[in-house]
Amino acid sequence: MNGNYTPLNISHKDHEAAVSHAKYHHIGLRAAIFSIFALLVVFTYNFMQMEQLSLRVWNRSFADAGMFLIGISFALSGLCYFYNFVDDKIVYRRDLGMNGFYLIALHAIYSFLLNKHIAWYT
């Protein structure tokens, strides 16, 4: 297929939207990689603080990393308003917030299902 693709219905406006959307297909992948990196950093910090490898460390790490990602998502709108060099990062806001929500939901499910097996206050 050559680069001179034209849709059958030239007056159709959705083709332009689809072409402009195609250049943003990497956003979800980059947000997921950043979210995994944030989870690993938070897990390393919690592991070093608690000096044990248990379900409690993972559960705490899910909650902390989720709150961090949601905080970054909230902060992006204010930073983009005041600083121009952050304007191209606003497209990551939704995906970072959703990944943070997923981590916090995982923490809630983890806490609800395994609360009898985790020693919270030892």
KOLPABA-42086 format. One record per residue: residue number from 1; x, y, z of N, C-alpha, C in turn. Coordinates in nm, 4 decimals. Example, Ala and Ser with C-alpha at 12.3 -4.5 7.8 and 13.67 -1.06 7.14 Angstrom:
# residues 2
+-----+----------+----------+----------+----------+----------+----------+----------+----------+----------+
!   i !       nu !       nv !       nw !      cau !      cav !      caw !       cu !       cv !       cw !
+-----+----------+----------+----------+----------+----------+----------+----------+----------+----------+
!   1 !   1.3190 !  -0.5690 !   0.7800 !   1.2300 !  -0.4500 !   0.7800 !   1.3200 !  -0.3300 !   0.7800 !
!   2 !   1.2850 !  -0.2250 !   0.7080 !   1.3670 !  -0.1060 !   0.7140 !   1.2900 !   0.0030 !   0.7870 !
+-----+----------+----------+----------+----------+----------+----------+----------+----------+----------+
# end
This chain:
# residues 122
+-----+----------+----------+----------+----------+----------+----------+----------+----------+----------+
!   i !       nu !       nv !       nw !      cau !      cav !      caw !       cu !       cv !       cw !
+-----+----------+----------+----------+----------+----------+----------+----------+----------+----------+
!   1 !   0.0849 !  -0.1178 !   0.0000 !   0.0000 !   0.0000 !   0.0000 !   0.0891 !   0.1236 !   0.0000 !
!   2 !   0.0610 !   0.2166 !  -0.0841 !   0.1432 !   0.3371 !  -0.0929 !   0.0987 !   0.4402 !   0.0099 !
!   3 !   0.1733 !   0.5475 !   0.0223 !   0.1446 !   0.6510 !   0.1203 !   0.0342 !   0.7456 !   0.0796 !
!   4 !  -0.0194 !   0.7333 !  -0.0404 !  -0.1229 !   0.8241 !  -0.0886 !  -0.2612 !   0.7650 !  -0.0657 !
!   5 !  -0.2902 !   0.7242 !   0.0534 !  -0.4191 !   0.6642 !   0.0855 !  -0.5246 !   0.7728 !   0.0978 !
!   6 !  -0.6364 !   0.7542 !   0.0291 !  -0.7510 !   0.8434 !   0.0443 !  -0.8727 !   0.7569 !   0.0724 !
!   7 !  -0.9552 !   0.7967 !   0.1658 !  -1.0744 !   0.7162 !   0.1949 !  -1.1742 !   0.7244 !   0.0804 !
!   8 !  -1.2673 !   0.6302 !   0.0778 !  -1.3684 !   0.6300 !  -0.0277 !  -1.4557 !   0.7535 !  -0.0204 !
!   9 !  -1.4927 !   0.7921 !   0.0987 !  -1.5740 !   0.9113 !   0.1176 !  -1.4801 !   1.0242 !   0.1614 !
!  10 !  -1.4401 !   1.1085 !   0.0685 !  -1.3407 !   1.2122 !   0.0962 !  -1.3955 !   1.3176 !   0.1910 !
!  11 !  -1.5254 !   1.3405 !   0.1903 !  -1.5826 !   1.4432 !   0.2763 !  -1.5970 !   1.3969 !   0.4214 !
!  12 !  -1.5657 !   1.2736 !   0.4474 !  -1.5817 !   1.2194 !   0.5822 !  -1.4756 !   1.2776 !   0.6752 !
!  13 !  -1.5176 !   1.3382 !   0.7836 !  -1.4260 !   1.4065 !   0.8755 !  -1.3548 !   1.3101 !   0.9701 !
!  14 !  -1.4110 !   1.1901 !   0.9911 !  -1.3514 !   1.0973 !   1.0870 !  -1.2164 !   1.0446 !   1.0407 !
!  15 !  -1.1887 !   1.0490 !   0.9115 !  -1.0602 !   1.0012 !   0.8636 !  -0.9474 !   1.0867 !   0.9203 !
!  16 !  -0.9662 !   1.2163 !   0.9254 !  -0.8633 !   1.3042 !   0.9814 !  -0.8443 !   1.2767 !   1.1296 !
!  17 !  -0.9528 !   1.2490 !   1.1998 !  -0.9421 !   1.2171 !   1.3422 !  -0.8691 !   1.0850 !   1.3621 !
!  18 !  -0.8947 !   0.9884 !   1.2753 !  -0.8276 !   0.8595 !   1.2880 !  -0.6789 !   0.8721 !   1.2594 !
!  19 !  -0.6422 !   0.9524 !   1.1616 !  -0.5011 !   0.9716 !   1.1307 !  -0.4312 !   1.0447 !   1.2445 !
!  20 !  -0.4950 !   1.1465 !   1.3027 !  -0.4314 !   1.2184 !   1.4122 !  -0.4268 !   1.1324 !   1.5383 !
!  21 !  -0.5235 !   1.0412 !   1.5545 !  -0.5227 !   0.9532 !   1.6713 !  -0.4146 !   0.8460 !   1.6596 !
!  22 !  -0.3788 !   0.8076 !   1.5389 !  -0.2808 !   0.7017 !   1.5191 !  -0.1432 !   0.7398 !   1.5719 !
!  23 !  -0.1115 !   0.8679 !   1.5759 !   0.0204 !   0.9067 !   1.6257 !   0.0281 !   0.9031 !   1.7780 !
!  24 !  -0.0851 !   0.8805 !   1.8462 !  -0.0865 !   0.8733 !   1.9921 !  -0.1062 !   0.7309 !   2.0439 !
!  25 !  -0.0814 !   0.6294 !   1.9627 !  -0.1042 !   0.4922 !   2.0057 !  -0.0045 !   0.4460 !   2.1110 !
!  26 !   0.1053 !   0.5131 !   2.1264 !   0.2094 !   0.4738 !   2.2207 !   0.1853 !   0.5272 !   2.3617 !
!  27 !   0.0842 !   0.6089 !   2.3819 !   0.0630 !   0.6752 !   2.5109 !   0.0325 !   0.5738 !   2.6204 !
!  28 !  -0.0559 !   0.4802 !   2.5932 !  -0.0909 !   0.3801 !   2.6932 !   0.0273 !   0.2934 !   2.7317 !
!  29 !   0.1094 !   0.2583 !   2.6336 !   0.2273 !   0.1764 !   2.6612 !   0.3283 !   0.2515 !   2.7471 !
!  30 !   0.3535 !   0.3769 !   2.7138 !   0.4481 !   0.4557 !   2.7933 !   0.3963 !   0.4806 !   2.9343 !
!  31 !   0.2671 !   0.5038 !   2.9480 !   0.2094 !   0.5224 !   3.0817 !   0.2180 !   0.3935 !   3.1618 !
!  32 !   0.1983 !   0.2792 !   3.0978 !   0.2091 !   0.1509 !   3.1679 !   0.3524 !   0.1246 !   3.2123 !
!  33 !   0.4485 !   0.1568 !   3.1273 !   0.5892 !   0.1387 !   3.1647 !   0.6250 !   0.2295 !   3.2814 !
!  34 !   0.5806 !   0.3546 !   3.2776 !   0.6062 !   0.4463 !   3.3888 !   0.5381 !   0.3977 !   3.5166 !
!  35 !   0.4180 !   0.3422 !   3.5042 !   0.3455 !   0.2926 !   3.6211 !   0.4166 !   0.1731 !   3.6834 !
!  36 !   0.4667 !   0.0827 !   3.6006 !   0.5414 !  -0.0322 !   3.6523 !   0.6705 !   0.0140 !   3.7181 !
!  37 !   0.7377 !   0.1108 !   3.6573 !   0.8591 !   0.1659 !   3.7175 !   0.8284 !   0.2295 !   3.8528 !
!  38 !   0.7198 !   0.3060 !   3.8617 !   0.6815 !   0.3681 !   3.9890 !   0.6483 !   0.2615 !   4.0925 !
!  39 !   0.5795 !   0.1556 !   4.0520 !   0.5468 !   0.0474 !   4.1447 !   0.6734 !  -0.0202 !   4.1962 !
!  40 !   0.7703 !  -0.0432 !   4.1089 !   0.8944 !  -0.1078 !   4.1519 !   0.9756 !  -0.0185 !   4.2451 !
!  41 !   0.9782 !   0.1111 !   4.2186 !   1.0499 !   0.2037 !   4.3073 !   0.9830 !   0.2081 !   4.4440 !
!  42 !   0.8515 !   0.2171 !   4.4464 !   0.7788 !   0.2209 !   4.5738 !   0.7940 !   0.0878 !   4.6473 !
!  43 !   0.7904 !  -0.0237 !   4.5742 !   0.8095 !  -0.1538 !   4.6382 !   0.9486 !  -0.1644 !   4.6989 !
!  44 !   1.0499 !  -0.1179 !   4.6273 !   1.1863 !  -0.1217 !   4.6806 !   1.1969 !  -0.0387 !   4.8075 !
!  45 !   1.1371 !   0.0785 !   4.8073 !   1.1392 !   0.1636 !   4.9265 !   1.0678 !   0.0956 !   5.0432 !
!  46 !   0.9487 !   0.0411 !   5.0197 !   0.8743 !  -0.0256 !   5.1267 !   0.9463 !  -0.1506 !   5.1760 !
!  47 !   1.0089 !  -0.2241 !   5.0857 !   1.0839 !  -0.3433 !   5.1249 !   1.2023 !  -0.3060 !   5.2135 !
!  48 !   1.2707 !  -0.1978 !   5.1798 !   1.3847 !  -0.1553 !   5.2615 !   1.3392 !  -0.1017 !   5.3967 !
!  49 !   1.2238 !  -0.0388 !   5.4034 !   1.1730 !   0.0134 !   5.5297 !   1.1237 !  -0.0981 !   5.6219 !
!  50 !   1.0511 !  -0.1945 !   5.5663 !   0.9906 !  -0.2991 !   5.6494 !   1.0827 !  -0.4180 !   5.6731 !
!  51 !   1.1870 !  -0.4298 !   5.5925 !   1.2868 !  -0.5360 !   5.6038 !   1.2250 !  -0.6753 !   5.6046 !
!  52 !   1.1224 !  -0.6946 !   5.5260 !   1.0613 !  -0.8259 !   5.5108 !   0.9953 !  -0.8328 !   5.3735 !
!  53 !   0.9861 !  -0.9528 !   5.3219 !   0.9185 !  -0.9732 !   5.1942 !   0.7892 !  -1.0492 !   5.2220 !
!  54 !   0.6815 !  -0.9755 !   5.2326 !   0.5534 !  -1.0374 !   5.2662 !   0.4433 !  -0.9740 !   5.1818 !
!  55 !   0.3233 !  -1.0248 !   5.2005 !   0.2085 !  -0.9692 !   5.1294 !   0.1805 !  -0.8259 !   5.1728 !
!  56 !   0.2163 !  -0.7944 !   5.2949 !   0.1948 !  -0.6587 !   5.3459 !   0.2761 !  -0.5561 !   5.2665 !
!  57 !   0.3969 !  -0.5925 !   5.2281 !   0.4815 !  -0.5013 !   5.1501 !   0.4194 !  -0.4771 !   5.0129 !
!  58 !   0.3719 !  -0.5840 !   4.9478 !   0.3090 !  -0.5675 !   4.8172 !   0.1811 !  -0.4858 !   4.8271 !
!  59 !   0.1014 !  -0.5142 !   4.9300 !  -0.0248 !  -0.4434 !   4.9462 !  -0.0005 !  -0.2947 !   4.9687 !
!  60 !   0.0941 !  -0.2630 !   5.0526 !   0.1279 !  -0.1226 !   5.0783 !   0.1840 !  -0.0564 !   4.9526 !
!  61 !   0.2619 !  -0.1308 !   4.8760 !   0.3214 !  -0.0753 !   4.7542 !   0.2160 !  -0.0452 !   4.6489 !
!  62 !   0.1143 !  -0.1309 !   4.6370 !   0.0061 !  -0.1035 !   4.5427 !  -0.0652 !   0.0266 !   4.5785 !
!  63 !  -0.0921 !   0.0452 !   4.7073 !  -0.1625 !   0.1667 !   4.7503 !  -0.0762 !   0.2907 !   4.7304 !
!  64 !   0.0505 !   0.2838 !   4.7704 !   0.1383 !   0.4006 !   4.7591 !   0.1646 !   0.4386 !   4.6137 !
!  65 !   0.1910 !   0.3396 !   4.5296 !   0.2159 !   0.3686 !   4.3881 !   0.0901 !   0.4219 !   4.3203 !
!  66 !  -0.0258 !   0.3691 !   4.3565 !  -0.1514 !   0.4194 !   4.2999 !  -0.1761 !   0.5638 !   4.3375 !
!  67 !  -0.1527 !   0.5978 !   4.4636 !  -0.1703 !   0.7370 !   4.5064 !  -0.0687 !   0.8288 !   4.4384 !
!  68 !   0.0531 !   0.7806 !   4.4192 !   0.1545 !   0.8597 !   4.3492 !   0.1115 !   0.8872 !   4.2053 !
!  69 !   0.0608 !   0.7858 !   4.1364 !   0.0192 !   0.8039 !   3.9969 !  -0.1013 !   0.8964 !   3.9856 !
!  70 !  -0.1956 !   0.8852 !   4.0771 !  -0.3104 !   0.9757 !   4.0749 !  -0.2659 !   1.1179 !   4.1067 !
!  71 !  -0.1710 !   1.1330 !   4.1978 !  -0.1169 !   1.2659 !   4.2280 !  -0.0460 !   1.3273 !   4.1085 !
!  72 !   0.0304 !   1.2473 !   4.0359 !   0.0957 !   1.2961 !   3.9136 !  -0.0098 !   1.3362 !   3.8110 !
!  73 !  -0.1160 !   1.2575 !   3.8016 !  -0.2238 !   1.2894 !   3.7083 !  -0.2887 !   1.4232 !   3.7422 !
!  74 !  -0.3143 !   1.4477 !   3.8701 !  -0.3715 !   1.5760 !   3.9117 !  -0.2728 !   1.6902 !   3.8894 !
!  75 !  -0.1461 !   1.6662 !   3.9169 !  -0.0461 !   1.7725 !   3.9071 !  -0.0190 !   1.8131 !   3.7623 !
!  76 !  -0.0398 !   1.7224 !   3.6681 !  -0.0111 !   1.7549 !   3.5281 !  -0.0956 !   1.8706 !   3.4767 !
!  77 !  -0.2209 !   1.8795 !   3.5190 !  -0.3049 !   1.9881 !   3.4676 !  -0.2554 !   2.1235 !   3.5171 !
!  78 !  -0.2191 !   2.1330 !   3.6425 !  -0.1675 !   2.2593 !   3.6948 !  -0.0321 !   2.2950 !   3.6377 !
!  79 !   0.0537 !   2.1952 !   3.6219 !   0.1860 !   2.2217 !   3.5650 !   0.1759 !   2.2669 !   3.4199 !
!  80 !   0.0843 !   2.2070 !   3.3450 !   0.0670 !   2.2468 !   3.2049 !   0.0091 !   2.3866 !   3.1931 !
!  81 !  -0.0662 !   2.4289 !   3.2919 !  -0.1229 !   2.5635 !   3.2893 !  -0.0138 !   2.6690 !   3.3089 !
!  82 !   0.0830 !   2.6407 !   3.3956 !   0.1843 !   2.7402 !   3.4287 !   0.3133 !   2.7272 !   3.3483 !
!  83 !   0.3483 !   2.6066 !   3.3050 !   0.4762 !   2.5850 !   3.2371 !   0.4527 !   2.5258 !   3.0991 !
!  84 !   0.5134 !   2.5859 !   2.9991 !   0.4930 !   2.5409 !   2.8616 !   0.5698 !   2.4138 !   2.8279 !
!  85 !   0.6804 !   2.3866 !   2.8969 !   0.7592 !   2.2693 !   2.8614 !   0.6910 !   2.1381 !   2.9019 !
!  86 !   0.5840 !   2.1451 !   2.9792 !   0.5117 !   2.0246 !   3.0219 !   0.3881 !   2.0005 !   2.9353 !
!  87 !   0.3600 !   2.0895 !   2.8420 !   0.2363 !   2.0806 !   2.7637 !   0.2235 !   1.9507 !   2.6845 !
!  88 !   0.3344 !   1.8953 !   2.6376 !   0.3243 !   1.7722 !   2.5599 !   0.3009 !   1.6489 !   2.6468 !
!  89 !   0.3086 !   1.6623 !   2.7784 !   0.2856 !   1.5489 !   2.8692 !   0.1411 !   1.5390 !   2.9167 !
!  90 !   0.0568 !   1.6333 !   2.8823 !  -0.0821 !   1.6318 !   2.9285 !  -0.1585 !   1.5119 !   2.8722 !
!  91 !  -0.1138 !   1.4577 !   2.7605 !  -0.1822 !   1.3429 !   2.7010 !  -0.1690 !   1.2173 !   2.7871 !
!  92 !  -0.0729 !   1.2149 !   2.8790 !  -0.0541 !   1.0996 !   2.9672 !  -0.1432 !   1.1058 !   3.0909 !
!  93 !  -0.2141 !   1.2139 !   3.1103 !  -0.2885 !   1.2364 !   3.2342 !  -0.3949 !   1.1293 !   3.2583 !
!  94 !  -0.4734 !   1.0997 !   3.1589 !  -0.5814 !   1.0018 !   3.1755 !  -0.5260 !   0.8627 !   3.2032 !
!  95 !  -0.4250 !   0.8218 !   3.1282 !  -0.3709 !   0.6874 !   3.1458 !  -0.3012 !   0.6711 !   3.2800 !
!  96 !  -0.2302 !   0.7732 !   3.3255 !  -0.1664 !   0.7642 !   3.4569 !  -0.2710 !   0.7573 !   3.5675 !
!  97 !  -0.3766 !   0.8356 !   3.5548 !  -0.4838 !   0.8308 !   3.6536 !  -0.5548 !   0.6964 !   3.6556 !
!  98 !  -0.5789 !   0.6397 !   3.5389 !  -0.6443 !   0.5090 !   3.5332 !  -0.5541 !   0.3994 !   3.5885 !
!  99 !  -0.4250 !   0.4052 !   3.5585 !  -0.3329 !   0.3062 !   3.6142 !  -0.3253 !   0.3188 !   3.7658 !
! 100 !  -0.3282 !   0.4411 !   3.8163 !  -0.3319 !   0.4610 !   3.9608 !  -0.4588 !   0.4043 !   4.0214 !
! 101 !  -0.5711 !   0.4252 !   3.9541 !  -0.6976 !   0.3680 !   4.0018 !  -0.6915 !   0.2160 !   4.0040 !
! 102 !  -0.6332 !   0.1555 !   3.9003 !  -0.6229 !   0.0097 !   3.8960 !  -0.5373 !  -0.0427 !   4.0110 !
! 103 !  -0.4280 !   0.0266 !   4.0415 !  -0.3430 !  -0.0172 !   4.1521 !  -0.4158 !  -0.0044 !   4.2855 !
! 104 !  -0.4911 !   0.1028 !   4.3034 !  -0.5645 !   0.1193 !   4.4287 !  -0.6796 !   0.0192 !   4.4373 !
! 105 !  -0.7430 !  -0.0114 !   4.3260 !  -0.8470 !  -0.1148 !   4.3264 !  -0.7863 !  -0.2510 !   4.3589 !
! 106 !  -0.6676 !  -0.2780 !   4.3059 !  -0.5983 !  -0.4023 !   4.3385 !  -0.5644 !  -0.4073 !   4.4873 !
! 107 !  -0.5243 !  -0.2949 !   4.5435 !  -0.4979 !  -0.2863 !   4.6874 !  -0.6253 !  -0.3145 !   4.7673 !
! 108 !  -0.7369 !  -0.2590 !   4.7248 !  -0.8629 !  -0.2800 !   4.7966 !  -0.9062 !  -0.4266 !   4.7901 !
! 109 !  -0.8955 !  -0.4868 !   4.6736 !  -0.9319 !  -0.6280 !   4.6594 !  -0.8377 !  -0.7153 !   4.7415 !
! 110 !  -0.7105 !  -0.6836 !   4.7341 !  -0.6085 !  -0.7559 !   4.8102 !  -0.6366 !  -0.7460 !   4.9593 !
! 111 !  -0.6697 !  -0.6277 !   5.0067 !  -0.6975 !  -0.6073 !   5.1490 !  -0.8252 !  -0.6789 !   5.1911 !
! 112 !  -0.9253 !  -0.6745 !   5.1073 !  -1.0536 !  -0.7363 !   5.1412 !  -1.0435 !  -0.8882 !   5.1456 !
! 113 !  -0.9744 !  -0.9467 !   5.0489 !  -0.9681 !  -1.0924 !   5.0412 !  -0.8653 !  -1.1530 !   5.1360 !
! 114 !  -0.7587 !  -1.0815 !   5.1633 !  -0.6497 !  -1.1388 !   5.2417 !  -0.6326 !  -1.0736 !   5.3777 !
! 115 !  -0.7340 !  -1.0079 !   5.4287 !  -0.7157 !  -0.9343 !   5.5531 !  -0.6936 !  -1.0250 !   5.6728 !
! 116 !  -0.7352 !  -1.1505 !   5.6663 !  -0.7119 !  -1.2416 !   5.7781 !  -0.5704 !  -1.2984 !   5.7769 !
! 117 !  -0.5027 !  -1.2879 !   5.6639 !  -0.3701 !  -1.3472 !   5.6522 !  -0.2573 !  -1.2460 !   5.6665 !
! 118 !  -0.2899 !  -1.1185 !   5.6728 !  -0.1869 !  -1.0152 !   5.6793 !  -0.1845 !  -0.9574 !   5.8199 !
! 119 !  -0.0695 !  -0.9591 !   5.8808 !  -0.0542 !  -0.8979 !   6.0130 !  -0.0321 !  -0.7487 !   5.9935 !
! 120 !  -0.1366 !  -0.6682 !   6.0154 !  -0.1280 !  -0.5255 !   5.9867 !  -0.0438 !  -0.4520 !   6.0893 !
! 121 !  -0.0655 !  -0.4806 !   6.2156 !   0.0050 !  -0.4076 !   6.3211 !   0.0881 !  -0.5056 !   6.4026 !
! 122 !   0.2106 !  -0.5229 !   6.3601 !   0.3001 !  -0.6114 !   6.4350 !   0.4224 !  -0.5373 !   6.4811 !
+-----+----------+----------+----------+----------+----------+----------+----------+----------+----------+
# end
